[in-house]
Amino acid sequence: MTKIERKFAVIIASVLILSAGISIAISLGYTSMKELEEKLIVTICPDRTPSGVEPLTLNLSAKVINAKGKVSYKWDFGNGETSTEKEVTVTYDEPGEYECTLVVTDESGRKGEDHIKVIVKENRPPIVILTINKKTIDRKLSWIGLLSKIPILNVIFRCALPGDRQKYLDRIEKRKGPWAWGESGIVVTAQINDPEGDKIVSYEWKVQTADKLLKSGGGTVLPVHNLTGNETVKIPALYAWIAGRHIVTLTVKDSAGNTVTASTDFMVSESKLETYITLLGIYALYLPNILKIIEWLGHIGWTMIIPDYLKEKWYIGLCELYSNIEKGENIWSHVPKNVRDIILKGLSTIPSALGIPFEPPVDKAELSISDVQSFNFSTYVNPCGLVTENVTLERTFNITNIDTNLTAYEILLSLDKPYSEEKGLPSELEKDGVTVRIKVNSFTRNLFYQGTYTEWEDGMKIDRLSPGDTVECKLIISLKKGTTLEKGIYNCSLYAYQNKTLPHGELVDVIPFEVIV
C-alpha cells in the first residue's frame, strides 16, 4: 500500500469512528430526554376501604411506575404522623376526615404524588337496657326481723334501725357468703347492643340501697354489693332484705374502651308475718277492740292458710251471689227489694270485718277500642325465618269510655285472658326472642317476655276511665336477632278486663292485632 493509500484509509476510519460516536451520543441523549419526559406514576394502595370507626388502622403501600434508580418515599398521613418507608401502617385514633399524601422522588429527581381521603367515624358506646322479673318482693322472715319488732330486744341487740340490721347482714355474709339465705327470686337481665359490633369485654354489676341507712348513736351506712354475672344476674336474698328501694346498676365496657352504665330498681317489703306482728302491736296498744282482733285473725287465715284456688272460687261465688241478689235473679226474684238491699249491705261489710277482702262487683262500662295496625316484620326476617337484626315496632291505639253513666274501674290489659286458658299469641310466636310490652302514659309493662306470659292480674292497669275519657296505649313488639320464626300472618289478641266487674271470661274485651313475619 502506498503512502497516499494509507493516509486515505486513516481518514476514512477516522470518519467512521466519529460518525459512530455521534450516533451513539445522539441515541443516548434521545433516550435520556425521553425518560425525563415520562411522568412518574404514583398510587397509594390501602389494604381496605379508608373509612371506618375509631381506632382505624390502615396498611398502605406505594405503587410506582416509570421510576429510575433509587426511589425515596415521603408519607404525610394528615394526623401529624409521617414516614419514609414504602409500606406503612398507620392508626387514626380520633374521628374526623384526613388527607393522606405520598410524594415519591426517583434518582433522576423526578417527583410524583398521590392522595387519598381517610374518614374516621366516632366509635359509639353500647346500648344497655335492663329488665327485672320482679319489681316488688316480700323479704324472707328472719330472726333479725323478729328481734327488730320487739321493743326491749331490739334495744338490747341493737337492731332497731336499718343501719344496725345491716351490720348483722354483713356479719352473716362474711361468715357464710352472699348466698347464706339463698335466692331472693329477683333476676335482672341486660339487653346489650353495640352499634359498631364491638365485643363486650367487661360487666360490672352492683346492688345497693337507694338511701343511706341510719344507725343507732348517729351516723349512716350505704351498703353496696358486687354481683357476679354477664348478661344475667340473680340477687341473693341477703342483698334484698333491707326494706325499701334498692338500685341495681350494670357498667359494661366494649373492646374499643367505651363504657356505659344502666340501672333498674326494686322494692323490698317486710315479710307478712313481720307486718302482722307490727299490726298486732298496734292493735294491742291502741285498738283493744275484739272486732279488730277478729279481723286480724281472719286476715291471717285468709292470706296464709287458705290456698289461692279456694280464694278465687269463694270470690267468684260471692260476686255471683251479690249480682243475683242485686238484680233479683233466680230465687231472689221473690224477695222484696228492701230486704235484698239489707242483705247486700251485709255482704259488702261482713267479709271485710272478718279480714276477708271483698268489693262488690260493678256493672261493666261500654268501651270503644280503636283498631291496632298490623306489625309487619317481614323485611327483618329472611326466607328461612331467621330474624336478621334486633327490631322493635310499636302501634298506638285508644280506649274510650263511651258509656254515659258508668265508670270503668281497673282496666287490666294482658295477653293472658282472665278466667280462661286462652292466650293472646299463637304458639308460633311464643319464643324466647319475642317480647310484647304495653305502654300507658310513661309506664311500660311486659306482657310476654322470654317465653312466659305475665299473668293477667299483673298486666297493665288503668285505674279508672270516666265516661267520655280516652287513654292512649302503645303496644310494642320486639324481635331479637337470631330468633327463628315461621313465615306467615298471625292473628293475635290483647285482652281488656274491667277488674271490678263480675269475674266472667265473657266480660273481657278482645283487641285483635296482626303480626306479619
C-alpha positions as CSV (number, residue, x, y, z in Angstrom):
1,M,0.0,0.0,0.0
2,T,1.3,3.4,-1.0
3,K,1.7,6.2,1.4
4,I,-1.2,8.1,-0.2
5,E,-3.4,5.0,0.2
6,R,-2.5,4.6,3.9
7,K,-3.4,8.3,4.6
8,F,-6.7,7.8,2.7
9,A,-7.5,4.7,4.8
10,V,-6.8,6.5,8.1
11,I,-9.1,9.4,7.0
12,I,-11.9,7.0,6.2
13,A,-11.5,5.1,9.5
14,S,-11.5,8.4,11.4
15,V,-14.7,9.5,9.7
16,L,-16.4,6.2,10.5
17,I,-15.4,6.3,14.2
18,L,-16.5,9.9,14.5
19,S,-19.9,9.1,12.9
20,A,-20.4,6.1,15.2
21,G,-19.6,8.3,18.3
22,I,-22.0,11.0,17.2
23,S,-24.7,8.4,16.5
24,I,-24.3,6.8,20.0
25,A,-24.3,10.3,21.6
26,I,-27.5,11.2,19.8
27,S,-29.1,7.9,20.8
28,L,-28.2,8.2,24.5
29,G,-29.3,11.9,24.6
30,Y,-32.7,11.0,23.0
31,T,-33.2,8.1,25.4
32,S,-32.4,10.4,28.4
33,M,-34.7,13.1,27.1
34,K,-37.5,10.5,26.6
35,E,-37.0,9.2,30.2
36,L,-37.1,12.8,31.6
37,E,-40.3,13.5,29.6
38,E,-42.1,10.4,31.0
39,K,-44.2,11.0,34.2
40,L,-43.6,9.3,37.5
41,I,-46.9,7.5,38.2
42,V,-47.6,7.0,42.0
43,T,-50.5,5.2,43.5
44,I,-51.4,4.7,47.2
45,C,-52.7,1.1,47.8
46,P,-54.7,0.6,51.1
47,D,-55.5,-2.9,52.3
48,R,-59.1,-1.9,52.9
49,T,-61.6,0.9,52.3
50,P,-60.1,4.0,54.0
51,S,-63.1,4.6,56.2
52,G,-64.5,3.1,59.4
53,V,-64.8,3.7,63.2
54,E,-62.1,4.8,65.5
55,P,-59.4,3.5,66.0
56,L,-59.0,2.9,62.3
57,T,-55.8,1.0,61.2
58,L,-54.7,1.0,57.6
59,N,-51.8,-0.8,55.9
60,L,-50.6,1.3,53.0
61,S,-48.2,0.5,50.2
62,A,-46.7,2.6,47.4
63,K,-47.0,1.5,43.7
64,V,-44.6,3.4,41.5
65,I,-44.4,3.2,37.6
66,N,-41.6,4.7,35.4
67,A,-39.1,5.1,38.3
68,K,-35.4,5.3,37.5
69,G,-32.8,4.1,40.0
70,K,-33.2,4.5,43.7
71,V,-36.6,5.8,44.9
72,S,-37.4,7.8,48.1
73,Y,-40.8,8.0,49.8
74,K,-42.4,10.7,51.9
75,W,-45.7,10.0,53.6
76,D,-47.9,12.6,55.4
77,F,-50.9,10.8,57.0
78,G,-52.7,14.0,57.9
79,N,-52.8,13.2,61.6
80,G,-49.4,14.7,62.4
81,E,-47.5,11.4,61.6
82,T,-45.1,10.9,58.7
83,S,-43.0,8.0,57.3
84,T,-40.3,7.3,54.6
85,E,-41.0,3.6,54.1
86,K,-42.5,2.0,51.1
87,E,-45.0,0.0,53.1
88,V,-46.5,1.6,56.2
89,T,-49.1,1.0,58.9
90,V,-51.0,4.0,60.4
91,T,-53.7,4.2,63.1
92,Y,-56.2,7.0,63.3
93,D,-57.4,7.3,66.9
94,E,-59.7,10.3,66.6
95,P,-62.8,10.7,64.4
96,G,-62.6,13.1,61.5
97,E,-61.5,13.4,57.8
98,Y,-57.9,13.2,57.0
99,E,-55.9,13.6,53.7
100,C,-53.1,11.1,53.4
101,T,-50.4,12.2,50.9
102,L,-47.5,10.3,49.4
103,V,-44.6,12.0,47.5
104,V,-42.1,9.8,45.6
105,T,-38.8,11.0,44.2
106,D,-36.5,8.8,41.9
107,E,-32.8,9.0,41.3
108,S,-33.2,11.4,38.4
109,G,-35.0,13.9,40.5
110,R,-38.5,13.3,39.1
111,K,-41.4,13.5,41.6
112,G,-44.9,12.0,41.7
113,E,-47.6,12.1,44.3
114,D,-51.0,10.6,45.2
115,H,-53.7,11.5,47.8
116,I,-56.5,9.5,49.5
117,K,-59.2,10.8,51.9
118,V,-59.5,8.8,55.1
119,I,-62.8,9.1,57.0
120,V,-62.8,8.1,60.7
121,K,-66.2,7.8,62.4
122,E,-66.8,8.0,66.2
123,N,-67.0,4.7,68.0
124,R,-70.3,4.8,69.8
125,P,-70.8,3.1,73.2
126,P,-73.1,0.1,73.7
127,I,-76.8,0.5,74.3
128,V,-77.9,-1.3,77.5
129,I,-81.5,-2.0,78.6
130,L,-82.1,-3.7,81.9
131,T,-85.2,-5.7,82.6
132,I,-86.2,-7.2,86.0
133,N,-88.6,-10.0,86.6
134,K,-89.9,-8.7,90.0
135,K,-90.2,-5.0,91.0
136,T,-91.5,-5.8,94.5
137,I,-90.8,-8.6,96.9
138,D,-91.6,-9.5,100.5
139,R,-88.3,-10.2,102.3
140,K,-87.7,-13.6,103.9
141,L,-88.6,-14.0,107.5
142,S,-85.5,-13.9,109.8
143,W,-84.6,-13.7,113.4
144,I,-83.2,-10.2,112.7
145,G,-86.7,-9.0,111.6
146,L,-88.4,-10.6,114.5
147,L,-86.0,-9.1,117.0
148,S,-86.5,-5.6,115.5
149,K,-90.2,-5.9,116.2
150,I,-89.8,-6.5,119.9
151,P,-89.2,-3.2,121.7
152,I,-86.9,-4.4,124.5
153,L,-84.9,-6.9,122.5
154,N,-84.3,-4.5,119.6
155,V,-82.5,-2.2,122.1
156,I,-80.5,-5.0,123.7
157,F,-79.3,-6.4,120.4
158,R,-79.1,-3.0,118.7
159,C,-81.2,-3.8,115.7
160,A,-83.9,-1.1,116.0
161,L,-82.6,0.9,112.9
162,P,-81.9,-0.3,109.4
163,G,-78.2,0.5,109.7
164,D,-78.0,-1.7,112.8
165,R,-79.7,-4.6,111.0
166,Q,-77.3,-4.2,108.0
167,K,-74.4,-4.8,110.4
168,Y,-75.8,-8.2,111.2
169,L,-76.3,-9.0,107.5
170,D,-72.6,-8.0,106.8
171,R,-71.5,-10.5,109.5
172,I,-73.6,-13.3,108.0
173,E,-72.1,-12.6,104.6
174,K,-68.6,-12.6,105.9
175,R,-69.1,-16.0,107.6
176,K,-71.2,-17.8,105.1
177,G,-71.1,-15.8,101.9
178,P,-73.8,-13.8,100.0
179,W,-76.0,-16.9,99.3
180,A,-76.3,-17.7,103.0
181,W,-80.1,-17.1,102.8
182,G,-80.5,-18.4,99.3
183,E,-82.0,-16.6,96.3
184,S,-84.4,-13.6,96.5
185,G,-86.2,-14.6,93.3
186,I,-85.1,-11.4,91.6
187,V,-83.4,-11.8,88.2
188,V,-82.0,-8.9,86.2
189,T,-81.3,-9.3,82.5
190,A,-79.3,-7.0,80.3
191,Q,-80.1,-6.5,76.6
192,I,-76.9,-5.1,75.1
193,N,-76.4,-3.8,71.6
194,D,-73.1,-2.3,70.4
195,P,-73.7,-0.1,67.4
196,E,-70.2,-0.9,66.0
197,G,-70.4,-4.6,66.8
198,D,-67.5,-4.3,69.3
199,K,-67.1,-7.2,71.8
200,I,-68.2,-6.5,75.4
201,V,-65.1,-7.2,77.5
202,S,-66.3,-6.5,81.0
203,Y,-69.5,-6.5,83.1
204,E,-69.7,-4.8,86.5
205,W,-72.9,-5.4,88.4
206,K,-73.7,-3.7,91.7
207,V,-76.7,-3.6,94.0
208,Q,-77.3,-1.0,96.8
209,T,-80.0,0.6,98.9
210,A,-81.3,3.8,97.3
211,D,-80.9,5.7,100.6
212,K,-78.3,5.7,103.4
213,L,-79.3,3.7,106.4
214,L,-79.5,5.2,109.9
215,K,-77.5,3.6,112.7
216,S,-78.1,3.8,116.5
217,G,-76.0,6.5,118.1
218,G,-76.0,8.6,114.8
219,G,-74.3,8.1,111.5
220,T,-75.3,6.3,108.4
221,V,-74.2,3.5,106.1
222,L,-74.7,2.8,102.4
223,P,-74.3,-0.9,101.6
224,V,-73.0,-1.5,98.1
225,H,-72.5,-5.1,96.9
226,N,-70.8,-6.5,93.8
227,L,-72.7,-9.1,91.8
228,T,-71.2,-11.8,89.5
229,G,-72.7,-12.3,86.0
230,N,-72.5,-11.2,82.4
231,E,-75.9,-10.6,80.8
232,T,-77.9,-12.0,83.7
233,V,-77.6,-11.8,87.4
234,K,-79.6,-13.2,90.4
235,I,-79.9,-11.1,93.6
236,P,-79.1,-13.0,96.8
237,A,-81.8,-12.8,99.5
238,L,-79.1,-11.3,101.8
239,Y,-78.8,-8.3,99.4
240,A,-82.6,-7.9,99.1
241,W,-83.6,-7.9,102.8
242,I,-83.4,-4.3,104.0
243,A,-86.9,-2.8,103.4
244,G,-87.1,0.0,100.9
245,R,-85.9,0.8,97.4
246,H,-82.8,-1.0,96.0
247,I,-80.9,0.0,92.9
248,V,-79.2,-2.4,90.5
249,T,-76.6,-1.0,88.1
250,L,-74.6,-2.5,85.3
251,T,-71.5,-0.9,83.8
252,V,-70.2,-2.5,80.6
253,K,-67.1,-1.8,78.6
254,D,-66.5,-2.8,74.9
255,S,-63.3,-3.7,73.1
256,A,-63.0,0.0,72.0
257,G,-62.9,1.2,75.6
258,N,-66.4,2.7,75.6
259,T,-68.2,2.4,78.9
260,V,-71.9,2.8,79.7
261,T,-74.0,2.4,82.8
262,A,-77.7,1.4,83.1
263,S,-79.8,0.9,86.2
264,T,-83.1,-0.5,87.4
265,D,-84.7,-0.8,90.8
266,F,-86.9,-3.0,93.0
267,M,-88.8,-2.5,96.3
268,V,-88.4,-4.8,99.4
269,S,-91.2,-5.0,101.9
270,E,-91.3,-6.6,105.3
271,S,-92.4,-10.3,105.4
272,K,-96.1,-10.8,106.0
273,L,-95.5,-12.1,109.5
274,E,-93.5,-9.1,110.5
275,T,-96.3,-6.9,109.2
276,Y,-98.8,-8.9,111.2
277,I,-96.6,-8.6,114.3
278,T,-96.5,-4.8,113.8
279,L,-100.2,-4.7,113.4
280,L,-100.8,-6.8,116.4
281,G,-98.7,-4.5,118.5
282,I,-100.7,-1.5,117.2
283,Y,-103.9,-3.3,117.9
284,A,-102.8,-4.3,121.4
285,L,-101.7,-0.8,122.3
286,Y,-104.2,1.4,120.6
287,L,-107.2,-0.6,119.4
288,P,-108.2,-3.2,122.1
289,N,-111.3,-4.0,120.0
290,I,-112.5,-7.5,119.6
291,L,-113.7,-6.9,116.1
292,K,-110.3,-5.7,115.1
293,I,-108.7,-8.8,116.5
294,I,-111.2,-11.0,114.7
295,E,-110.4,-9.1,111.5
296,W,-106.7,-9.6,112.0
297,L,-107.1,-13.3,112.7
298,G,-109.3,-13.6,109.7
299,H,-106.8,-11.8,107.5
300,I,-104.0,-14.1,108.7
301,G,-106.1,-17.1,107.9
302,W,-107.1,-15.7,104.5
303,T,-103.6,-14.8,103.4
304,M,-101.5,-17.5,105.0
305,I,-103.8,-20.6,105.3
306,I,-106.4,-20.6,102.6
307,P,-105.0,-21.7,99.2
308,D,-105.3,-19.4,96.2
309,Y,-107.7,-21.7,94.3
310,L,-110.2,-21.6,97.2
311,K,-109.9,-17.9,97.5
312,E,-110.7,-17.5,93.8
313,K,-113.6,-19.9,94.0
314,W,-115.0,-18.1,97.0
315,Y,-114.6,-14.7,95.4
316,I,-116.4,-15.8,92.2
317,G,-119.2,-17.4,94.2
318,L,-119.7,-14.3,96.3
319,C,-119.7,-12.0,93.3
320,E,-122.3,-14.2,91.6
321,L,-124.4,-14.2,94.8
322,Y,-124.2,-10.4,95.1
323,S,-125.1,-9.9,91.4
324,N,-128.1,-12.2,91.7
325,I,-129.4,-10.5,94.8
326,E,-128.9,-7.0,93.4
327,K,-130.7,-7.9,90.1
328,G,-133.4,-10.1,91.8
329,E,-132.5,-13.2,89.7
330,N,-133.1,-16.8,90.4
331,I,-134.6,-17.4,93.9
332,W,-134.1,-13.8,94.8
333,S,-136.8,-12.7,92.4
334,H,-139.4,-13.3,95.1
335,V,-137.6,-11.4,97.8
336,P,-138.6,-7.7,98.3
337,K,-136.1,-5.1,97.2
338,N,-135.7,-3.5,100.7
339,V,-134.8,-6.9,102.1
340,R,-132.4,-7.5,99.3
341,D,-130.7,-4.1,100.0
342,I,-130.2,-5.1,103.6
343,I,-128.6,-8.4,102.6
344,L,-126.4,-6.6,100.0
345,K,-125.2,-4.2,102.7
346,G,-124.3,-7.2,104.9
347,L,-122.4,-8.8,102.0
348,S,-120.5,-5.6,101.5
349,T,-119.3,-5.2,105.1
350,I,-119.2,-8.6,106.8
351,P,-116.3,-10.1,104.8
352,S,-114.2,-7.1,105.4
353,A,-115.0,-7.2,109.1
354,L,-113.7,-10.8,109.1
355,G,-110.5,-9.8,107.4
356,I,-111.5,-11.2,104.0
357,P,-111.1,-8.7,101.1
358,F,-114.2,-8.2,99.1
359,E,-115.5,-5.4,96.9
360,P,-119.0,-5.8,95.4
361,P,-118.9,-6.1,91.6
362,V,-119.9,-3.1,89.4
363,D,-121.6,-3.1,86.0
364,K,-119.3,-3.2,83.0
365,A,-118.8,0.1,81.3
366,E,-119.0,0.1,77.5
367,L,-115.6,0.8,75.9
368,S,-114.7,1.7,72.4
369,I,-111.2,0.5,71.3
370,S,-109.6,1.7,68.1
371,D,-108.0,-0.7,65.7
372,V,-104.4,-1.8,66.1
373,Q,-102.4,-1.6,62.9
374,S,-100.5,-4.7,61.8
375,F,-96.9,-5.3,62.9
376,N,-95.1,-6.1,59.7
377,F,-91.7,-7.8,60.4
378,S,-91.3,-9.4,57.0
379,T,-88.4,-7.2,56.0
380,Y,-86.5,-8.2,59.1
381,V,-87.0,-12.0,58.7
382,N,-85.1,-13.8,55.9
383,P,-86.8,-16.5,53.8
384,C,-85.6,-19.2,56.2
385,G,-87.5,-17.5,59.1
386,L,-84.4,-16.1,60.8
387,V,-84.6,-12.6,62.4
388,T,-81.7,-10.7,60.9
389,E,-81.4,-7.9,63.4
390,N,-82.9,-6.6,66.7
391,V,-86.1,-4.8,65.8
392,T,-88.9,-3.1,67.7
393,L,-92.2,-1.9,66.3
394,E,-95.0,-0.1,68.2
395,R,-98.6,0.6,67.4
396,T,-100.8,3.2,69.1
397,F,-104.5,2.6,69.9
398,N,-107.1,4.4,72.1
399,I,-109.5,3.1,74.7
400,T,-112.5,5.4,75.2
401,N,-115.3,5.0,77.7
402,I,-118.4,5.7,75.6
403,D,-120.8,4.7,78.5
404,T,-122.9,7.7,79.5
405,N,-123.2,6.6,83.2
406,L,-120.7,4.0,84.2
407,T,-117.0,4.5,85.1
408,A,-114.6,1.7,84.0
409,Y,-112.5,0.7,87.0
410,E,-109.2,-1.2,87.0
411,I,-108.9,-1.9,83.3
412,L,-106.4,-4.7,83.0
413,L,-104.6,-5.2,79.7
414,S,-102.9,-8.5,79.1
415,L,-102.2,-11.4,76.7
416,D,-103.4,-13.8,79.3
417,K,-107.2,-13.9,79.1
418,P,-108.8,-13.6,82.6
419,Y,-110.7,-16.6,83.8
420,S,-109.7,-18.6,80.7
421,E,-106.9,-20.7,79.4
422,E,-106.7,-18.7,76.2
423,K,-103.5,-16.8,75.3
424,G,-103.1,-13.8,73.0
425,L,-100.3,-15.2,70.9
426,P,-100.3,-18.3,68.6
427,S,-97.8,-21.0,69.6
428,E,-95.6,-20.0,66.6
429,L,-94.8,-16.6,68.3
430,E,-94.3,-18.0,71.8
431,K,-90.5,-17.7,71.5
432,D,-87.8,-16.5,73.9
433,G,-86.7,-13.9,71.3
434,V,-90.2,-12.4,71.2
435,T,-91.1,-9.6,73.7
436,V,-94.5,-7.9,73.9
437,R,-94.9,-4.8,76.0
438,I,-97.6,-2.2,76.5
439,K,-97.0,1.4,77.5
440,V,-99.6,3.7,79.0
441,N,-98.5,7.2,79.8
442,S,-94.9,6.8,81.0
443,F,-95.3,3.3,82.4
444,T,-94.3,0.2,80.5
445,R,-95.1,-3.4,81.4
446,N,-94.0,-6.7,79.8
447,L,-96.9,-8.8,78.7
448,F,-94.8,-11.6,77.2
449,Y,-91.1,-12.0,77.9
450,Q,-88.6,-14.8,77.5
451,G,-91.3,-17.3,76.5
452,T,-93.6,-16.5,79.5
453,Y,-96.9,-14.7,79.8
454,T,-97.4,-12.1,82.5
455,E,-100.5,-13.2,84.4
456,W,-103.5,-11.1,83.8
457,E,-103.7,-9.8,87.4
458,D,-100.2,-8.4,86.9
459,G,-100.9,-6.8,83.5
460,M,-101.0,-3.1,82.7
461,K,-103.7,-1.5,84.9
462,I,-105.6,1.7,84.1
463,D,-107.1,2.7,87.4
464,R,-110.3,4.3,86.1
465,L,-111.8,5.7,82.9
466,S,-114.7,8.1,83.4
467,P,-117.5,8.5,80.8
468,G,-116.1,10.3,77.8
469,D,-112.4,9.8,78.8
470,T,-109.8,8.4,76.4
471,V,-106.5,6.9,77.2
472,E,-103.7,6.3,74.6
473,C,-101.9,3.0,74.7
474,K,-98.9,1.7,72.8
475,L,-98.4,-1.9,72.0
476,I,-94.7,-2.7,71.5
477,I,-93.3,-5.9,69.9
478,S,-89.6,-6.7,69.8
479,L,-87.8,-9.5,67.9
480,K,-84.3,-10.5,68.9
481,K,-81.7,-11.1,66.3
482,G,-81.2,-14.8,65.7
483,T,-84.7,-15.9,66.6
484,T,-86.3,-18.4,64.2
485,L,-89.9,-18.0,63.3
486,E,-92.2,-19.5,60.8
487,K,-93.1,-17.1,58.0
488,G,-96.8,-16.2,57.9
489,I,-99.6,-13.9,59.1
490,Y,-100.6,-14.4,62.7
491,N,-103.9,-13.3,64.3
492,C,-103.2,-12.2,67.9
493,S,-105.4,-10.8,70.7
494,L,-104.9,-8.3,73.5
495,Y,-107.5,-8.6,76.4
496,A,-109.1,-5.8,78.3
497,Y,-110.9,-6.7,81.5
498,Q,-112.6,-4.4,84.0
499,N,-111.4,-6.0,87.2
500,K,-114.3,-4.5,89.3
501,T,-116.9,-6.3,87.3
502,L,-118.1,-9.9,87.6
503,P,-115.3,-12.5,87.2
504,H,-116.6,-13.8,83.9
505,G,-114.5,-14.5,80.8
506,E,-117.3,-13.3,78.6
507,L,-116.9,-9.8,80.0
508,V,-113.4,-9.5,78.6
509,D,-113.0,-7.2,75.6
510,V,-110.8,-8.6,72.9
511,I,-108.5,-6.3,71.0
512,P,-107.3,-8.1,67.8
513,F,-104.0,-7.3,66.1
514,E,-102.0,-8.9,63.3
515,V,-98.3,-9.9,63.2
516,I,-96.7,-10.5,59.8
517,V,-93.5,-12.5,59.8
